[in-house]
Amino acid sequence: MKAKKVLSAVLALATLVSMSACGTSKSSGTSGADSGSSAVPNIYDIKLGEDYKDIKADLTFLTHRTDIADTVFADYIKKFNELYPNIKITYDALTDYAEEATVRLTTDDWGDIMMIPTTVQKNELPNLFVSFGKLDDLNKVYNFNNNFAYKGNVYGIASVGNAQGIVYNKKVFEAAGVTSLPKTPDEFLDALQKIKDKTDAIPMYSNYAAGWTMGAWDAYIGGSATGDADFMNVKLPHMKNPFSKKDDMTGPYAVYYVLYEATKRGLIEDDPTTTDWEGSKGMINRGEIGCMVLGSWAIVQMQQAGDNAADIAYMPFPISVGGKQYASAGPDYCYGINKKVSTDEQIAAMLYIKWLTEKSNFAYDQGGIPIDKTQKYPDTLKAFDGIELVVDTPAPEGEETLFNDLNTASELGINSSNDKKSEILEAAMNGTKTLDQIMDEWNQKWTAAQEKYKVEIKY
């Protein structure tokens, strides 16, 4: 949270400058510093390969994908340069991305394009990033535009869409005698126990040491756990004690129950402090790991980590709502363009992001949901046939920042911090607190935040 506080302090001093994006200008803009000019087009107005052929720029792109920065992305640059040879792109791959990117945002010269960290609050977006266009217009051509939309403008374009489930090794589950995919938390824990009893594989690998992998559990508490698109942004801010246990084992408690109980029962690796993220990919490919709780983006990485791609599959998170399973679907990291760089650099960045979104085939190749509405789903998501994908409803007008406000005030860090989820694993492993005690503490913190912001309790 330290970096976030630094960012907020700096942003508080920032001068509010409005930016209006309008029709395309066919030639390059000015080369001087520009905080947001009408010369910067909406992304949907650009004709790739036709507009801005003479533009020159030198772009730095901050990315979390350290694994493909020098391979896949290098190939993308070559292909993009066939259309725009005067735009030079350099990827800066960061290992501890969320923390380091947040710190860099406290300066104006962090680069030109970044994957926007979730620590950025919605009301900060217009001060930091260029608008890609109007939300209503972007919704006609792209998926998942809500996460970084503010007051009708979109400041972040999704790189890939994720369905939230569990990546697993089919042969490990078969060897353990698990003949059907689990649909409830207890069925899943039973399956993990069979893997422990009947195979040499680690049933569920937590990847605790990586940090961000713990925060990934938050992605399941909405649509996957409730089947309700309104849960996260409409209901949760107004909900009384949202982390309490429900009789039907749905909702946030059920998600964290899986993490807590798997740890408590010894169904994860023996020493979570020594986990190896890169190494785990090969381990699950070889059948040394049964499963990992990660978004659908992870499927391809696990398949490519060894000779057993056919063994890697994907299942919905094991929660059923009224007998039916759902899966949260939403964006992975979103592209953002630095508002403080020159107009030419902003336009060049817009061109590259449009190319990435519409021409690179990145989302499909990564096993994710495509961002361009005209593109098809990958075969990796066939297991989700019959599973309803749930996309979070945006917050109602006037409450665009309410969830973020409560999330920050409560210090729960849902979808923005790894700490509280790491504490669940630690408490389960060390026997220091029960899950009920932890969830009671979370409810108290949420209630205090609601009282601070005078939130009406409706649910």
VENLIN-V844578 format. One line per field, one symbol per residue. ss: DSSP state (h for helix, s for strand, l for the rest). Layout:
ss=???
This chain:
ss=lhhhhhhhhhhhlllllllllsllllllllllslllllllslhhhlllllllllllsssssssllllllllhhhhhhhhhhlllllssssssslllhhhhhhhhllllllllsssslllllhhhhhhhslllsshhhhlllsllllllssllssllssllssssssssshhhhhhlllllllllhhhhhhhhhhhhhhlllssslllhhhlhhhhhhhhhllhhhhllllhhhhhhhhlllllllllllllhhhhhhhhhhhhhlllllllhhhllhhhhhhhhhlllssssllsllhhhhhhlllllhhhssssslllssllssssssssllssssslllshhhhhhhhhhhhhhhhlllhhhhlllsllsllllllhhhhhhlllssslllllllllllhhhhhhhhhllllllllhhhhhhhhhhhhllllhhhhhhhhhhhhhhhhhhlllllll
